[in-house]
Amino acid sequence: MPSNNFHQVGQLSSGELPSEPVDTKVLGSSETNSKKRKLKQYLVQSDRFNGNTPGQVSIEAYHNIHFLQNRRDNFRKEIESSERSPLRGARFIPHKHLKIGRYFKREKDKPPVTILKVLDASLDETPKNDILAVKYNQLIRWMYVIHEKQLNALNIPTFMHSVRQRKLFDWLDEELLTSKEKRLPIFGMVKLSHQEWGEDDEFGDSQVELIHYFSLNGEEKEKLAPNLATSLVQRFQEEDPKALNDAGGSDKIFSSAALQKSNEKLRQSLTNDHKFETIVNAKRWPLSGDYLPKSTLEYFKYQLKKLNEDQNAKQSARSVHPKLPVSVYFFKKMPDYQMVRILENTPNKGVVRFNVMYNKFWKLVLATTYIHLKVSQEKEMTKLEYQQSRE
């Protein structure tokens, strides 16, 4: 595990973020971790951030993720707490080199504390909490999608995604909100014996990058967010040796050799079957007789209609499956009620329209019914046996 680098007043080490997209599948150790540079060099380098999306990833589909909404709300609750708020008229002391400052807070019957706040780069004043929450939300969306792409490249069970995601964002909140060893928090409260900035007041590598990010506005912030997210995910993985290790499990389902052989035989029998091709290409039933399960089709249509009438899902928080195009929607007014929807295979992961779903289901029912009928004929089932096998 690499040691944490701390920055004293006027110093910075490895504060530079990548100006080019980083391969999000395998992130190695940074060669510049131990290199120290002056703050001016860091600020010049930050002008080169091109805002390229790491790995051509998009965050458009991650605007309403239930997990991220909870992280954002918790962050806002922390920075708005009375303990982290300075007293009216308190003296604010800005840092000489970083866009951060401190208040000295002394209340009756309480020990004195120092409160730290990031400064707006253009206004030299502390941003409002709602602005900070927006910046935090954009950053964690980028971190979430970059980290998810890396997790999908590993041979780990799907349920482990949420475990590792919580670790990542717990680490981020520690960088922002808590003091650790010699390190100060960025938004937080710490007991210090002195009011002025001193040589012992230090920030870690990630914290310097975060201070710079939270001080920016507009286009600068938009450009920096994806590359900062990549840098933070990389640093988290460098500090956690298990972050990129496979867990030795997988979500793959293996069938028996006999079943695989039977399925292959069935596929071959359907290869030149013109009736089956009619179903696949024209979505028409090629046989006479009452074979189609009409009650199943009607029930599916009825359920789709009920879902279509519930418009709450469009504005509700959701959880997107990391590997499958499926989303679960959560409702504030009905906490015990969730809705599962299938998503389009597009960057924004929109919900599949109901007419598309019904057409696909219709085609699937036709094909399944035909295959079932074909198998029953090969096995020379009686009419009664065939009916029972459908139930």
Secondary structure, 3 states (H helix, E strand, C coil): CCCCCEECCCEEECCCCCCCCCCCCCCCCCCCCCCEEEHHHHHHHHCCCCCCCHHHCCCHHHCCEHHHHHHHHHHHHHHHCHHHCCCCCCCEEECCCCCEEEEEECCCCCCCEEEEEECCCCCCCCCCHHHHHHHHHHHHHHHHHHHHHHHHCCCCCCHHHHHHHHHHHHHHHHHHHCCECCECCCCEEECCCCCCCCCCCEEEHHHHHHHHHHHCCHHHHHHHHHHHHHHHHHHHHHHCCCCCCCCCCCCCCCCCHHHHHHHHHHHHHHHCCHHHHHHHHHCCCCCCCCCCCHHHHHHHHHHHHHHHHCHHHHHCEEEECCCCCEEEEECCCCCCCEEEEEECCCCCCCECCHHHHHHHHHHHHHHHHHHHHHHHHHCCCCHHHHHHHHC
